[in-house]
Amino acid sequence: MKWLIIDDDTRIYDNKYRYINIGDCVQGFAIETLLLQMGVSQSDIIYTTKQKIKNYEGEPAVYPVNFFMYDGEDIVYPDNVKPVFLGLSLARRHAGLTQPQIAYLKKHAPIGCRDITTYEFISSFGIPAYFYGCVTMTLPTRVDCVGDTVFIVDAPKALLPHIPADLLARAEYVHQEFTEDYAYFTNGAYQYTKDIFNKYNEKAELVITSRLHCAIPCMAAGIPVILARDYVSYTFDFLHNIMPVYYPETFDTIDWNPQPVVNNAHKEMMKMIAISRLKSCYENNFDVVSPKYSISTARASIKTFEQQMEQRFCNNDKVQYMVWGMNGLAEEVCAHINAHYPNFEMIGAVDTYAHNRHMLKLEKKLNGIDITDVSTIKNNPNALVIVTFNLTTTALQYLEKINRKEKDFLLIAEPYLSNAEVIK
């Protein structure tokens, strides 16, 4: 029995690197780390590419999947390749899934999804799925490393005026995308990726990046990270529940001395789920055991919301409100208000990723109200805003930036624990 790992997703042209993103390599590295922790022999691991797996003819092999797949990229593999979908992310899903793909995913369910948007899309076909996040969150925490280098990894140019001079003075700039000659990576892209992340672990005081697969592995290692983006992308949606994600309108509010994100229990839960699924597939002769796994991102229960409503409102109060965050908790919030607060009027359903929902033909209404983007909050200054996703620095800063006072919003969820709270 073998194990397949993607160690290089390079697009090669005329024996040269046409394009490579080492973020793809670090996902393979994270899976390799899990397999070695499981006791898998190095000799049983086959390092390959996504292209070669399509034509794999070797002995039966388990393929842990934690990758971004483009439109037109087939999800169906040869019979001797048994995928375990740990963290699948699908691009431009408005093209839909074919019936063979739907049948294949159901056969290998449950499907772990790397982002919430993919989870909602997969589930819409009746395919058993769960939101997992990215396997790179399971990478080990660094030990006894106190660095003094600031690594700036593909940070937006618009961020430059906001970066303090003392950080720029000791900064080292790194890129994760390349269109270079094949010989650029002396020992290959996979080894280059290991080397650069080992360098972060040993020397980083701070990492400033726009890259998903720089931010997550560094966060997992216990390195302070500032994640700054030019634009909103659904592939980052789950990170808003874990760490601040800054955009141009909030660059001036960045905390330039962030603490490492501490959530070892969450990391261990992700490791347990991944290892359990991989072992199940291996030990049961490729029959994937399908428990209903679910990673909670610390969303508060409806009970917390009910208590807050009782403290702040009477049943006959007349209030216009909107819900920010399209999830199961949002539906429960609406149901509770409909049942107990007859004079409350819902005027907005807000989702940071509203554009993606419309493009992908996902549910477009909540409680009969069209789902729109965050501009709805700004355009309705007198409405109560009920936030149903995890409280992150970014969300709170947006509310403060548009001059919303504490009485103007209701925050149900709690943030993740950080070193700052531990010290307190």
N, C-alpha and C positions, 0 to 999 in steps of 0.2 A: 504494500500500500504506500502510495506517494502523496506528497502535498505540493500544490502548485502555488507559487508566489510571483506576483508581477514585480520585477525589479527594474523594469525599464519600459516606459511607454513612449519611447522616442519615435517620431515620424522621420524615417530615413529616406534620403533622396540622393541617388548617385553616390552611395557609400559615404555620405556625409550626414551630420545631424541637421535636419531641416528645422526641427523644433523639439525642445524638451522642457518639461516643467518638473523640477525635482520634488515638487509637492506630491507627484504621483509616486515617486520612489519612497518617500517617507512613509506612505501608507503600507507599502510592502515591507518596510523595515519594522513597522509596528506589528504586523501579522507574524513576521519571522520571530520577533521577540516573544510573542504569545506562544508560538509553537515550541520554542526552546524551553520556555517555562513549563510547558506540558510534558517535557521529556522527549520530544520528537528528535530523532537523530538527524544531524546535519546531512547525512548521506541520503535521507529519505525526502529531502526538500529539493524540488526542481524549480530553478529560477528561469522565468520565461517572460513573454510579452503577451498582451491581450490578443494581438494578431495571431501569434503562434498557437494559443490555446484553442482557437477555432478549428485548427487542423491537428490537434494532439492525438497521437496514435500509440502512446506508451501504455504502461500498466495502469490499472484504475487509480485515480488520484482525486483527492478532496481539494476543492478550490474555494478558499475563503474570499468572499467578494466584499470589498469596501471601496468602491470606485464610482466615479462620475461617468455616465454613459450617454453618448450623444444620440440624437435622432438618427435612425437608420443603423445603429450599432446593435447587432442581434444579441439577445439575452440567452438564446438557446445554445447549449454546448453539446459536444459529442457525448455519446452514451457512457464512455469511460471517464468522463469528467463530471464529478458530482459537486455542484456549487452549494456553498452555505452562505446565504446572503446576510452578511453582518450589518453592512451600512451602505445600501444601494442609493445612488442619487441619479435621477434621470433628467436629462436636459430637454428643453423645448417639448414638453409632454403633450402639447396641443395636437401632435400627430397621432396620439393615442397608442394603444397596444393592439397587435394582431391577435386573433383567436389562438394561434399556436403559442404565442408568447404568454397569453393569459393562462392557458392550460399548463404551460411549463412552470410558471411562477407558482401556481396553485399546487403543483406536484412537489415543489421544493419549499413550500411555505413552512413556517411563517417567514415573511420577508422583513428583515431588519432594514430600516430606512435611515439614511444619514441626515436628512432634513425633514422638517414637518410637512413641507409642500409635497415632497415625494410620497410621504406616508399617506397623505390625504388622497393623492392621485391613485396610488396602488390600491388603497382600500375601496375606492369608488368602483372598482371592477369586481368587488366581492372576494378579493385575494386576502387571506389572513396576513396581517402585517403589524408591525409595531415600530414606534419611533425609538431609535437607538442612539443616534449621534455618530461620531467618527471614532474609529478604533484607535486613532493616534492619541486619544485622550487616556489610553491605558499605558502609555509609555512610562518608564520608571522616573521617579523624582530624583534629581541630582543630590548628591551627598557631599557636605563640607566644601562647597564651592562658593566663594565670594568673589565675583568678577568685578572688573573696573572698566569694561568696554561696553559702549552703547552700540548695538547693531541696528542699523537702519536697513530694513529688508523690503525693497520695492514699496517704499512709503509714497503717498501722493505728493506731487510737487506743491500743491496748494497748502500742504502742512508746514512747509519750510519756515514761513514767517512766524509760526507759533512755537517752534522748537527752541527751548532756552539755549543761549550761547554756550553755557558750560557743558551741555550734553553734546552739542555739535562739535565741540573742541576735542572730544574723545570718541568720536563716532567712527565706525567702520561700516562701509556700504556694501551690501550683498544683494545679488539678484538671484531669482529662482527660475527664470525663464531664459533659455538660450537658443540661439540659431547660429551655432558655431561648427567649425570643422570637427569631424569625428574624433580627432586626436586631442581635442581640448581636454577631455576627461582622461587623464593618464591611465587610471585604473577603472574606468567606467563610471557612468552616472550614479549607479547605486552606491559604490564606495565613496564617491564624492559627496553624496548626500549624507552618509554616515559620518564622514569627516567633518562636514560643516556643522552638523547638529552636535557632534562631540565638542566642537569649538564653542558653540553657544553654551553648552553645559559647563565648560571649564572657565570661560572668560566673560560671560554676559552679566553685566549689572542690570541691563535693561534691553528689551527688544522692542523696536517700533516698526510696525509692519502693516501692510494691507492684505497679506496673504493668509488664507485660511490654514494652510498646512505649514505655516511657520508659527502662527499664533497658537494653535492647539498643541502641537508637540512641546513648544516652549512653556506654555501654561502648565502642561502635564508634568514637565520637569521641575516646576517650581520657580521658573524665571519670571520676574515682573514683565508684563507685556502691555503695550499700548496698541490697540487695533484701530486703525484709522482708514476709512474707506472714502473713495470718491462718490460712490453710489450704493444704493441698497440692492442686495442680491438675495434671492431665496435660499441659496446654498449656505448662507450665514445665519439663517433664521433661528436656529437652535442656540446659537452663541449669545443672543440677547438675553437668554435665561441664565447665563453663566458669568458673563463679564461685560464691561462696557464696550460698545462698538460706536466709535465716533464718526460723524459725517461732517462735511464742510460747515454746516450751520452750528455745529457744536465743537468745532476745533478750538475755539477760544475758551472752552470750559474743561479742557483735558487736565487731568491730574498727572503731572509729570514725575511724580514720585509714587507710583502705584505699588501696592503690596501684591505679593503672589496670591493667586486664587487658591484657597485651601478647600478641597472637598474630596478627601481620601475615601470616604464611604461611597461616593458616587463612582469614583474610579474603580474601586474594588467590585462594585456591583456590575459595572460594564465588563470587567475582566471575567467575572463569574459567568455572565451570560454568554460571552463569546466562547470561552473555553468549554462550557457545558454543551453548547450547540456543536462545536467542532468534534468533541469527544463522542457525542451521540451519533453523529454521522459516521465516524470512523468505526466505533465499536458495534454499531448495529448494521454493518454491511451496507452503508450508504442510505439506510432509511432514517431520514431526519426526524427526530422526535420533536413534536410541535407544541410545547407548552405555550401558554399565552403570556409571553414575556412583556414587560412594560417598564421602561425607565421613566420614573417621575422626575420632572424638572422642578420639584419643590413647589408646585402650585398649591395654593391654600385650598382648604375644603370649603364647601358651600356653607358650612356651619360658621366659619369665620365671617363670611359675608352677612349672614343672617344676624349675627350679633352686632356687627357694625351698623346695619340698617336700623335695628331696634334702638341703638344708642343715639342715632342722629335724626331719625324721622318718625313721625306718627303715621298710622295707616291711611289717614285721610289727607295727608299733605299733597299739594300739587307741585310736581317737579318734572321738568324736562331733563332727560338724561340720554347719554350715549355710552356704548360699551366699546372698549378698546382692547382687542385681543380675541381672535376667532378660534375658540377651542371649546371643549366640552363644558368647562366651567362657565363660559359665556352663556351657553344654552341654559344651564341651571340657574344662573343669575336672572335671566329673562323670565323663566318659568316661575321663580320665586316672586319676582316683582308683579307679574301678571296675577298671581294668586292672592297676594297680600297687600298690594299698594295700587288700588284701582285708579287712582288719580295721577299716577306716574305716566308720563308720555315719553316713549322712546323715539328719539329723532335722529339717531345716528348709530351705525355699526361700523367700527373703524378697524382696519387691518393695515399694518405697515406694508404688507405684501399684496394689497388689493389688486394691483395691476396683474400680478401673476395669477391670482385666482380667476380673474376674468379671462385672461389669455388661455388658461388651461381648462376652462369650462368647469371649474369646481363650483361648489355652492356659492351663490352670489347674494344671498340674503340671510339675515339673522332676525328671527322674530318678525318676518315680513318687511324688514328694512333693508334696502340695498347696502351692500358692503362697499365702503369707500376708503380713501387713504387718510392720513393724519391731518390733512388740511381741513377736514371737517371739524376737527376739534378747535382749531384756530378761528374758523368761521362762525362758530357758535359759542361765544364767550360766556353766555349765561347758563349753559347746560352743565349738569353734573357729569363728570367723566368717571366711569367705573372701569378700572384697569384690571383685567383678568389674567394677564400673563405675569411672569415673575418680575418684580420690581428691579430694574437695572438702573444704573447711573444715567444712561442715555435717556430712558423714558422720563425719569423724574426731571432731568435737566430740560427736556423739551417743554414739559408743563410749566416749569419755572420761567423759561425763556419767553413764553407767550403770556406771562404774568398771571398764571393761575395760582390762586392761593390755596392753602390746605383745605379750606371749606369747599372748594370747587371740584375736588376729585376724591375718589375713594380707592385706595390701594389695597387690594385683597392679599396679594402674594408677598412673600418675604424674599429678600436677596440671599444669595449664597454667602457662607461664612468666609471671611478673609482674615489675614493675620492681624489686621487692625482691631477687629472685634475680639480676637483671642487675647491680644495684649491688654485690652480693656478689662 
